[in-house]
Amino acid sequence: VVDSTNYVLKAGDSFAFKSTLLHAFRNPGAERCQILWVNTTKPSEVRDGA
């Protein structure tokens, strides 16, 4: 769910959204799932030594 909209992802899918939006993850299936969640900043927002 991103900003009150449900999205169904399948194996191999990817997505991107502004992290300031309300978001959540849920696995409705019986099988175990694996997710790689990566957050980044814009290059202009990176600080030295951060």
Biopython code that builds the backbone (N, CA, C, O; Angstrom):
import numpy as np
from Bio.PDB.StructureBuilder import StructureBuilder

atoms = [
    (1, "VAL", "N", (0.858, -1.176, 0.000)),
    (1, "VAL", "CA", (0.000, 0.000, 0.000)),
    (1, "VAL", "C", (0.902, 1.237, 0.000)),
    (1, "VAL", "O", (1.794, 1.377, 0.836)),
    (2, "VAL", "N", (0.649, 2.111, -0.942)),
    (2, "VAL", "CA", (1.346, 3.395, -0.990)),
    (2, "VAL", "C", (0.291, 4.475, -1.156)),
    (2, "VAL", "O", (-0.446, 4.499, -2.142)),
    (3, "ASP", "N", (0.230, 5.360, -0.186)),
    (3, "ASP", "CA", (-0.704, 6.485, -0.239)),
    (3, "ASP", "C", (-2.138, 6.015, -0.513)),
    (3, "ASP", "O", (-2.824, 6.560, -1.378)),
    (4, "SER", "N", (-2.574, 5.010, 0.227)),
    (4, "SER", "CA", (-3.931, 4.437, 0.164)),
    (4, "SER", "C", (-4.237, 3.656, -1.112)),
    (4, "SER", "O", (-5.397, 3.326, -1.361)),
    (5, "THR", "N", (-3.225, 3.354, -1.926)),
    (5, "THR", "CA", (-3.426, 2.555, -3.132)),
    (5, "THR", "C", (-2.727, 1.214, -2.966)),
    (5, "THR", "O", (-1.548, 1.167, -2.614)),
    (6, "ASN", "N", (-3.450, 0.116, -3.220)),
    (6, "ASN", "CA", (-2.875, -1.228, -3.138)),
    (6, "ASN", "C", (-2.173, -1.581, -4.441)),
    (6, "ASN", "O", (-2.684, -1.304, -5.526)),
    (7, "TYR", "N", (-1.003, -2.193, -4.328)),
    (7, "TYR", "CA", (-0.255, -2.681, -5.484)),
    (7, "TYR", "C", (0.066, -4.144, -5.237)),
    (7, "TYR", "O", (0.479, -4.512, -4.137)),
    (8, "VAL", "N", (-0.118, -4.980, -6.249)),
    (8, "VAL", "CA", (0.209, -6.402, -6.145)),
    (8, "VAL", "C", (1.476, -6.635, -6.957)),
    (8, "VAL", "O", (1.501, -6.422, -8.169)),
    (9, "LEU", "N", (2.526, -7.074, -6.272)),
    (9, "LEU", "CA", (3.801, -7.344, -6.932)),
    (9, "LEU", "C", (4.010, -8.844, -7.022)),
    (9, "LEU", "O", (3.587, -9.599, -6.147)),
    (10, "LYS", "N", (4.664, -9.265, -8.086)),
    (10, "LYS", "CA", (4.977, -10.678, -8.283)),
    (10, "LYS", "C", (6.496, -10.841, -8.279)),
    (10, "LYS", "O", (7.229, -9.854, -8.333)),
    (11, "ALA", "N", (6.959, -12.069, -8.214)),
    (11, "ALA", "CA", (8.392, -12.350, -8.191)),
    (11, "ALA", "C", (9.093, -11.610, -9.326)),
    (11, "ALA", "O", (8.670, -11.685, -10.479)),
    (12, "GLY", "N", (10.161, -10.900, -8.995)),
    (12, "GLY", "CA", (10.937, -10.166, -9.980)),
    (12, "GLY", "C", (10.491, -8.732, -10.199)),
    (12, "GLY", "O", (11.186, -7.968, -10.869)),
    (13, "ASP", "N", (9.344, -8.351, -9.646)),
    (13, "ASP", "CA", (8.848, -6.979, -9.798)),
    (13, "ASP", "C", (9.670, -6.010, -8.955)),
    (13, "ASP", "O", (10.302, -6.400, -7.973)),
    (14, "SER", "N", (9.648, -4.749, -9.353)),
    (14, "SER", "CA", (10.254, -3.685, -8.556)),
    (14, "SER", "C", (9.331, -2.476, -8.609)),
    (14, "SER", "O", (8.415, -2.415, -9.429)),
    (15, "PHE", "N", (9.583, -1.520, -7.729)),
    (15, "PHE", "CA", (8.757, -0.321, -7.679)),
    (15, "PHE", "C", (9.532, 0.787, -6.995)),
    (15, "PHE", "O", (10.545, 0.539, -6.342)),
    (16, "ALA", "N", (9.053, 2.000, -7.149)),
    (16, "ALA", "CA", (9.671, 3.150, -6.490)),
    (16, "ALA", "C", (8.569, 4.127, -6.116)),
    (16, "ALA", "O", (7.565, 4.249, -6.817)),
    (17, "PHE", "N", (8.770, 4.821, -5.001)),
    (17, "PHE", "CA", (7.802, 5.818, -4.557)),
    (17, "PHE", "C", (8.495, 6.763, -3.592)),
    (17, "PHE", "O", (9.555, 6.445, -3.053)),
    (18, "LYS", "N", (7.904, 7.906, -3.379)),
    (18, "LYS", "CA", (8.445, 8.859, -2.408)),
    (18, "LYS", "C", (8.215, 8.297, -1.008)),
    (18, "LYS", "O", (7.085, 7.978, -0.640)),
    (19, "SER", "N", (9.272, 8.180, -0.242)),
    (19, "SER", "CA", (9.156, 7.578, 1.092)),
    (19, "SER", "C", (8.402, 8.458, 2.077)),
    (19, "SER", "O", (8.086, 8.019, 3.183)),
    (20, "THR", "N", (8.115, 9.682, 1.693)),
    (20, "THR", "CA", (7.319, 10.547, 2.567)),
    (20, "THR", "C", (5.835, 10.192, 2.505)),
    (20, "THR", "O", (5.054, 10.638, 3.345)),
    (21, "LEU", "N", (5.444, 9.388, 1.510)),
    (21, "LEU", "CA", (4.057, 8.925, 1.414)),
    (21, "LEU", "C", (3.826, 7.813, 2.428)),
    (21, "LEU", "O", (4.732, 7.031, 2.715)),
    (22, "LEU", "N", (2.628, 7.744, 2.963)),
    (22, "LEU", "CA", (2.268, 6.666, 3.873)),
    (22, "LEU", "C", (2.374, 5.351, 3.110)),
    (22, "LEU", "O", (1.809, 5.221, 2.024)),
    (23, "HIS", "N", (3.100, 4.364, 3.670)),
    (23, "HIS", "CA", (3.286, 3.100, 2.968)),
    (23, "HIS", "C", (3.388, 1.940, 3.949)),
    (23, "HIS", "O", (3.757, 2.118, 5.109)),
    (24, "ALA", "N", (3.053, 0.751, 3.462)),
    (24, "ALA", "CA", (3.107, -0.472, 4.263)),
    (24, "ALA", "C", (3.303, -1.654, 3.329)),
    (24, "ALA", "O", (3.043, -1.563, 2.129)),
    (25, "PHE", "N", (3.767, -2.769, 3.894)),
    (25, "PHE", "CA", (3.981, -3.996, 3.136)),
    (25, "PHE", "C", (3.239, -5.131, 3.823)),
    (25, "PHE", "O", (3.229, -5.221, 5.050)),
    (26, "ARG", "N", (2.616, -5.998, 3.027)),
    (26, "ARG", "CA", (1.914, -7.153, 3.578)),
    (26, "ARG", "C", (2.027, -8.294, 2.588)),
    (26, "ARG", "O", (1.903, -8.091, 1.380)),
    (27, "ASN", "N", (2.261, -9.495, 3.095)),
    (27, "ASN", "CA", (2.269, -10.703, 2.275)),
    (27, "ASN", "C", (0.986, -11.471, 2.574)),
    (27, "ASN", "O", (0.898, -12.125, 3.613)),
    (28, "PRO", "N", (-0.013, -11.409, 1.691)),
    (28, "PRO", "CA", (-1.280, -12.091, 1.952)),
    (28, "PRO", "C", (-1.234, -13.586, 1.642)),
    (28, "PRO", "O", (-2.176, -14.314, 1.958)),
    (29, "GLY", "N", (-0.155, -14.043, 1.030)),
    (29, "GLY", "CA", (-0.062, -15.448, 0.633)),
    (29, "GLY", "C", (0.405, -16.350, 1.759)),
    (29, "GLY", "O", (0.871, -15.885, 2.799)),
    (30, "ALA", "N", (0.272, -17.646, 1.534)),
    (30, "ALA", "CA", (0.699, -18.642, 2.517)),
    (30, "ALA", "C", (2.200, -18.902, 2.422)),
    (30, "ALA", "O", (2.823, -19.324, 3.397)),
    (31, "GLU", "N", (2.783, -18.649, 1.244)),
    (31, "GLU", "CA", (4.212, -18.888, 1.062)),
    (31, "GLU", "C", (5.023, -17.727, 1.624)),
    (31, "GLU", "O", (4.602, -16.571, 1.594)),
    (32, "ARG", "N", (6.186, -18.072, 2.131)),
    (32, "ARG", "CA", (7.100, -17.063, 2.640)),
    (32, "ARG", "C", (7.617, -16.215, 1.482)),
    (32, "ARG", "O", (7.848, -16.734, 0.390)),
    (33, "CYS", "N", (7.797, -14.935, 1.707)),
    (33, "CYS", "CA", (8.326, -14.068, 0.655)),
    (33, "CYS", "C", (9.608, -13.406, 1.146)),
    (33, "CYS", "O", (9.894, -13.378, 2.343)),
    (34, "GLN", "N", (10.358, -12.885, 0.214)),
    (34, "GLN", "CA", (11.600, -12.195, 0.528)),
    (34, "GLN", "C", (11.555, -10.839, -0.167)),
    (34, "GLN", "O", (11.173, -10.745, -1.334)),
    (35, "ILE", "N", (11.944, -9.800, 0.548)),
    (35, "ILE", "CA", (11.899, -8.450, -0.011)),
    (35, "ILE", "C", (13.226, -7.751, 0.278)),
    (35, "ILE", "O", (13.797, -7.896, 1.359)),
    (36, "LEU", "N", (13.693, -7.008, -0.686)),
    (36, "LEU", "CA", (14.872, -6.163, -0.509)),
    (36, "LEU", "C", (14.383, -4.730, -0.599)),
    (36, "LEU", "O", (13.934, -4.285, -1.655)),
    (37, "TRP", "N", (14.469, -4.013, 0.502)),
    (37, "TRP", "CA", (13.936, -2.659, 0.598)),
    (37, "TRP", "C", (15.125, -1.714, 0.689)),
    (37, "TRP", "O", (15.910, -1.805, 1.633)),
    (38, "VAL", "N", (15.276, -0.813, -0.268)),
    (38, "VAL", "CA", (16.418, 0.101, -0.307)),
    (38, "VAL", "C", (15.922, 1.538, -0.273)),
    (38, "VAL", "O", (15.071, 1.922, -1.075)),
    (39, "ASN", "N", (16.443, 2.326, 0.641)),
    (39, "ASN", "CA", (16.135, 3.760, 0.718)),
    (39, "ASN", "C", (17.390, 4.526, 0.340)),
    (39, "ASN", "O", (18.485, 4.202, 0.800)),
    (40, "THR", "N", (17.232, 5.537, -0.495)),
    (40, "THR", "CA", (18.370, 6.366, -0.889)),
    (40, "THR", "C", (17.988, 7.838, -0.791)),
    (40, "THR", "O", (16.815, 8.190, -0.672)),
    (41, "THR", "N", (18.990, 8.666, -0.843)),
    (41, "THR", "CA", (18.766, 10.109, -0.893)),
    (41, "THR", "C", (19.248, 10.618, -2.243)),
    (41, "THR", "O", (20.003, 9.939, -2.939)),
    (42, "LYS", "N", (18.821, 11.782, -2.597)),
    (42, "LYS", "CA", (19.327, 12.409, -3.809)),
    (42, "LYS", "C", (20.794, 12.752, -3.569)),
    (42, "LYS", "O", (21.162, 13.083, -2.442)),
    (43, "PRO", "N", (21.642, 12.683, -4.595)),
    (43, "PRO", "CA", (23.065, 13.007, -4.400)),
    (43, "PRO", "C", (23.280, 14.356, -3.719)),
    (43, "PRO", "O", (24.228, 14.503, -2.948)),
    (44, "SER", "N", (22.435, 15.330, -3.980)),
    (44, "SER", "CA", (22.607, 16.652, -3.372)),
    (44, "SER", "C", (22.318, 16.645, -1.878)),
    (44, "SER", "O", (22.684, 17.585, -1.172)),
    (45, "GLU", "N", (21.663, 15.591, -1.387)),
    (45, "GLU", "CA", (21.311, 15.522, 0.031)),
    (45, "GLU", "C", (22.347, 14.760, 0.859)),
    (45, "GLU", "O", (22.266, 14.747, 2.088)),
    (46, "VAL", "N", (23.317, 14.127, 0.202)),
    (46, "VAL", "CA", (24.326, 13.346, 0.913)),
    (46, "VAL", "C", (25.330, 14.296, 1.549)),
    (46, "VAL", "O", (25.834, 15.216, 0.905)),
    (47, "ARG", "N", (25.612, 14.056, 2.830)),
    (47, "ARG", "CA", (26.556, 14.902, 3.556)),
    (47, "ARG", "C", (27.891, 14.185, 3.690)),
    (47, "ARG", "O", (27.923, 12.957, 3.764)),
    (48, "ASP", "N", (28.988, 14.924, 3.721)),
    (48, "ASP", "CA", (30.306, 14.329, 3.936)),
    (48, "ASP", "C", (30.324, 13.612, 5.270)),
    (48, "ASP", "O", (29.832, 14.129, 6.274)),
    (49, "GLY", "N", (30.893, 12.418, 5.274)),
    (49, "GLY", "CA", (31.012, 11.647, 6.508)),
    (49, "GLY", "C", (29.731, 10.955, 6.920)),
    (49, "GLY", "O", (29.700, 10.305, 7.965)),
    (50, "ALA", "N", (28.688, 11.070, 6.146)),
    (50, "ALA", "CA", (27.406, 10.438, 6.496)),
    (50, "ALA", "C", (27.377, 9.001, 6.050)),
    (50, "ALA", "O", (26.380, 8.310, 6.259)),
]
sb = StructureBuilder()
sb.init_structure("model")
sb.init_model(0)
sb.init_chain("A")
sb.init_seg("    ")
for serial, (resi, resn, name, xyz) in enumerate(atoms, 1):
    if name == "N":
        sb.init_residue(resn, " ", resi, " ")
    sb.init_atom(name, np.array(xyz, "f"), 0.0, 1.0, " ", f" {name:<3s}", serial, name[0])
structure = sb.get_structure()
